């Protein structure tokens, strides 16, 4: 990165130029009074951030200017939002207060700016997530004014565009937050362009090797793609001209992140991703003509090319949950490549790219809200429900919010024909709780399409559901495993909390009576002896056991009077064995003990325990990050591991710099998943490559065949990622092997 050299005169001109460009863009959309507010907020921000600079070395005011530009041009918000974009960091980074903002700019702007201001990063309890507390604050304000999160997305987008100036630890923390929290929000609000850009930037910093690999492949095939597009659209354009349909053609390449996810999900190579690019036809018309023109263009495409009916998507009548409308058809080009064609009106296109805010450009006086606006309001209502919960744990709150960001939905009906929209994967229990908390709590099953099903039945589009209840039914702990919605989870949690308190109160009272009768001290040690001897791990189950009179005085006396307490020793031994055998990485850990310098941490760390996370099995050569789980213990993950990303997004302050010591040479346990078509001698060929050509030790080999295909997992010891990649490349040359993937974390 080229160092930035300050130049006061050039910076002044640049600031004025950026401001004038913004004002010019807003001019026709604003009144004299609104333009006065923009000037006032800009001048205030310039004064507040005077002499402040960003990590890049540039004047700090460049950032609010950039955020204001994104807010106005990329998200399509108005004057108040632009003013808040200028002011969003004033309270956080200067001596001005929210009271100052309210006195100068009024209550509305002050409330939005307050929602955008982070909580001070001074929390002594490391178990508390500063990020989660900040996200909760954002949602508290957003539930009343959605502009808070839209401006926050603009702020995050500009931060990601300039993230190269930050330290590696900050890059990982901010990128993890972005992919875990901001990307789903952008998706939920229909901001496709911003979502894709955030995903790509996050991947650039959490998995740069994969990012640059795909980036280079896209660059090297660009000329070929352009020729394919030109040849493909030519006959379509000619037919459109003949029929008098005016439609603007554009093409877009799938984002790097989306390509990577498809490669991993389908376990295919870059060349096998057939929808790397799409052709889009956008036309301008009156709302009543949109459907007719969409289908007319569709007819032209299908008359010229063979299409894949399985890949057709009609989002015209039933838009996606974020308001997205379009007609998709995948056609086979003359060069033998599949091409996705997207057909939509100008109105649909703006909504597809700019999402929520674009809807309000088409608002009319005295009209009914659109289906999308109703859905957004429903979503905000669900957020408000979570906010009303008495749950004080911000991490639990954040997890519940994540459930409400799910876009895939199912449409089901009540016996009277009322439609209910639920997240995909929702069950009868979710439906019951959506109707009413009491109905959910007493649900024992349902009639779905007149057939009786259990309460964990997963609903499908079009199902008609009649809930069956029983007054004797109460929520169970296992219900958590079969509900999808936050309303159901919160209701179950609250019911169990109430029942748990009843059980604890009753159980404690009865246990105290038993201890008094036996003249035994009522202590935690004696209670733990009882639990261990009874082999009851869950505290809830233990108090239920006591409350139900299953623990007699004689039984308690026998357990507590046994000095040796053999059952307790056996119980503790079994728990200890289970912990020690929890993963395949035990052998790695043993080797690490004899080679403690294989992993190099921050220079400030002298002696610290560390383990390699079994969820992603990092190898030397992988890009890794240390995550401090306690005062003296670090868990090492690959930087692209979803679990690591989630933890870093919540506890960014626990990230520890980490790198491999290149001078060490030690074998690490890793694994490969192999699949292909059966042939005689296949196992022999695989073993020959691993053992003879590469001289590697195989720990285990498990292969199963079904018909003409086989799939297997091989665990082996290997030095680093480079050696593993070379092994995979060689194994792929064996005839009939179709795919080889490293054993690691799994995608959801």
C-alpha positions, 0 to 999 in steps of 0.5 A: 500500500502506497503511504499517504502524504498529507497536502492541506490545499489538495485535501481542502479541494477534494473535500469541497469537490466530494461535497458538491458532487453529493449536493448536485446529486441531491439537488433535484430531490430536495427543497431549499430547507432540506439542502440547508440541513445537508449544508448544516450537518456537513459543516458541523461534521467538518468542525467536529472532525477537524485535524482528525485522520483515518488509519489511511492518513486521509482527513477523517471527514472523507469517511462521513462524506463517503457514507453520505454518498452510499446512503444517498446513491446506493441505498436511495435514502433522503435528507435526514439520512444524509445528515445522520451519515455526516454526523454518525461518528461525531458523538463516538469520536469527539467531545460532542454529546447526544444532547448537543446533537439534539439541541442543534438538529432535533430529536429525530436525528439525535435518536438515529445518531445515538443508535449509530454510536457504539457502546464504549469498549470498556467492559471488564468482564471478558465473557461479555461480548462488546459487539453483541451489546452494540448490535442490540443497541442498534436493533433497539433504535432500528425497531422504531426507525429502520434508517439506523441499520441502513446508515450502519450498513453504509458505514460498514461498506466504506470501512470494508472498502478501506480495511487494508489500512488496518492491522491483521487482527482488526481485519479479521475481527471486522470481516468476521462481524461483517459476514456474520451480522451485516451480510444477513441484514443487507440480504434481509433488506434486499440490498443485493449489491451491498450484500455481495460487496460485503461478502467479497471483502469479508472473504478477501481478509478471512480466506485471501488464498481462495479469493485471489484464486477465483479472482485470477480465474475470472480475470483470465476467462473474461475475454471468453465470457464477453464473446459468449455474451455477445454471440448469445444476446445478438439474436435476442436483441434482433427479435426484441427490435422486431417486436418493438420491445425496448429492453436494456441488456446488461451482464453481471458476473457472479460474486467471488464469494458466491462462486466459492460457496457453490464450489464448496457446496457442490464440491466442484471445480471453477470450470464446473460452475455454469452460472458464473455470469448472467444476462439481464434484460430491464425494461421501463413500463407502466405497472400494469404492463410489467407481467406481459412484457416479462413473459414476452421476453421469456417467449423470445428467449425460449424460442431461440434456445433450449432451456433448463426447466428445472432452473426456471424461477418465477418471482413475479407473482410471489416475490422473495421475502426481501421484495425481489421480483424477477423472471429467471430462465437458464438457456443453452448457448450455441457454444455449449455453455448455460446462461442465466437470463434475468427479466424484470422491469426498471422498478423491479431492478431498482428494488432488486439492487437497492432493496427496502429503501427503493420501495418507498420511491414508488409510494403513492398517497392513500394506497394500501401497503405492498406485500413487501412492506407488510413483510418488513413490518412483520419482521420488525414486529418479530424483532420487537418481540425479541427486544421485549424479552427479559433475557439480559444476555446480549449473545442470546439476543444476537442468536435470536436475531440471526434466526429472524434474518432467514430469507427462505420461507414457507407459506401455510394456511389455517383451516379458515384459509388465512395465510401464514408466512414462516421461515423455511424449516419451520414445524407444526410447533412454530405454526402453533406458537405463531398463532398464540403462545398458549396454543404452542404450549399445549400443542401435541400435533396437528392435522396437515392436509387432513393427515395427523402429524407430530408437532415436529413435522416440517411444514411445506408450501401450501400445507393447511394446518389445524393444530391439535392441543391438550390442556395436559401438554406442557413445553418440553426441553427437547422442543428446542430441537424442533423449532425454527422461529425466535417466538417459539424459542423464547416462549419455550424458554420462558415456560421451561424457566418457570417450570424449572423454578418450580422444580428447584423450589420444590426439590430444594425444600424436599431435599432439605427435609431429607438432609434434616431427617438424616442430620446431614449438612445441606451443601453443594458437595453432598448434592453433587455426590447425590447427582453423581451417584444417580448419574444425573448430569443435568441440574434441571433433571436432578431437581425434577427427580427430587421434586417427584419424590424419586429420592427417598431418605434411605437411598440418600443415606446409602449414597452419602454414608458410603465413604469410598463412594465407588459410583462417584469415582466411576462417574468422574472417571467416565466423564474424564474419559469422554473429555479426553476422547472428544476428537481425532486431534488427540494425537496431534495434541500429544505431538504438540506437547513434544514440539511446543514451538510448532506454533508461534504466537505474539511476542508478548506471550511466553507460555500459553496453552493452545489447541488446534480446533477439531472443527477445521483441523488447521495445518501448517500453511493454512492461514490461522488465527488464535482465539483466547478462550480463557486467561491461559488457553488459545484455540487455533482456527483457520481464518475462514472457519465459520465457527471462528468467524462467529466467535470473532464477530462476537468477541473480537477483543479475544483475537490473538496474532498467530502464525506457523513456525516454518522451520518445524517439520512434523506430521499432522493428522488430516483427512480427505473425502474421496468419491468416484466410480468403482473399478477393480483395484481402486483402493490399491491405487489410492494406497500406492499414491499415499504410501509409495509415492508420498511416503505418508502414514495412513491412520484410517481408511474407510470406503463404502460402495453403493452400486457403481459409485464409492465414497470414503474418508482417509485419515493420514499424517502430513506435514503442511497444506502445500504437501496436502494440495500436491497429494490431492492433485496426484490422487485426482489423476487416478481414473474414475475419481470424481472429487477429493475434498479436505476434511474440515468444517462443513457448510450449513 
